Amino acid sequence: PPATPQYRSGYHFSPAAHWMNDPNGMVYYEGVYHLFFQYYPGAMVWGPMHWGHATSTDLVSWKEQPVALAPDSLGYIFSGSAVVDAKNTSGFGKDGKTPLVAIFTHHDPKGEKAGTKTFQNQSLAYSLDAGKTWTKYAGNPVLKNPGIKDFRDPKVSWNDVAKKWIMTLATLDRITFFSSPNLKDWTKESEFGEKLGAHGGVWECPDLFPLTLNGKTHWVLIVNLNPGGPNGGSGTQYFVGTFDGHKFTPLNDKTKWADYGPDDYAGVTWGNTPGRRIFLGWMSNWDYANQVPTSPWRNATTIPRELGLRQVGSEIYLTSQPVKELAKLAQPAVVLKDVKATDAPLDLTSQLSFSGDKFSLKLSTAQLQDFGLMLSNAAGEELRLGYDALAKQYYIDRRKAGPTGFSSKFAGRHVTPRLATTPAADVTLYVDATSVELFADGGLSVASELFFPSQPFTALKLESTAGITIRELSFSKLTGVQAT
Ligand code: FRU
């Protein structure tokens, strides 16, 4: 297919060419954020998985690096994580060099084809040059499959209570926790979730980490699943609870979603970022990831998001906010105060010097009512998003936002419940060439959505049938930093 440079993200990571899916092995070490990712360097569709690699010092501008891990006799390199083994528990360290250790799933396509159930096993690789080059452990696999067809995506972190490494593993319809003193020998600790949460599909790519709220530590367990997401296809649910070093216990059995949009999947967090918890997802959906109309690459990541917790009523929710580093892309903002919208669409294009390719837009109101923002172009294409006061839902409608015929599952109007209960509201949008990420109410309601306009949006209008006063609307063009 002809190249589509107009669809290249300006500030989301995408590989220069070929296929990517899940972020993998995200770890911060010596001033560098490492991002590995499911990568097939042979085509623009999913295939024998490698770990691609990119690095950044600011979470915003990424440099693609050589492939880190390639398939071998044990199989493809599926998703997993990486840790800084500062105490050299693994013994991989040499001459005082700290090992970075990757823990990943070896997926054996021959075993899969033969109909066995044991074709996914956990393996190790290590780096003694701060992530540049990787050596696979000769003793792989280190955690053998006991006969569970889906047995993958290990997320490992050091647990101070257990004084061991804890592996959070997706095992078909539940999470299984394992512990290890040295990353090589693993003991099963417990299982979670067979009867809790959303089960519309297979559980994949989990994560477990602590966050504090009002001085109290809570544990968050992220569980991606496909299909069964809130707006169809893949999605990211989470549980809030306790983890005692052996077992995860949720506060209750409510299903919660980290992102309601169709296009945030397989997201997990960076390891080794003291004081911060930073999440990044794959900005696509298995429903159509192999068909999206980009070339010579397919798929990108979401923006990095800083996670927090917030209590609403008796529930504790995860909040996601764009990382503060993104602010450095912003050109001086145009700020409008007390904008009154009615059912006659208000054209904000010239006041904002609007251009729709790469921008952030923030709006706040003291009294939330229904409202709609319409982004449009000269081709008559339109992306609509806003708030439906009756349904108490934010929405994004991409049905007319450009060609959708590459997949019957792509066109749609997708909704995100409003979890906040205050009359005051705020909405932040991050728009890039083919995506919008919506963060409402301090990051309580989040939605990521792709679209493929045949030319960039050039006009912005605001309407509200009930009438809304936007106390402040701030618009900033963003500078692109990724190579195209
Ligand atoms: C999630 C996933 C993982 C697996 C990887 C394979 O998107 O299916 O469970 O490890 O992708 O590429």
Boltz pocket constraint, residues with backbone or C-beta under 6 A from the ligand:
constraints:
  - pocket:
      binder: B
      contacts: [[A, 21], [A, 22], [A, 38], [A, 49], [A, 77], [A, 78], [A, 79], [A, 105], [A, 152], [A, 153], [A, 203], [A, 204], [A, 205], [A, 266]]
      max_distance: 6.0
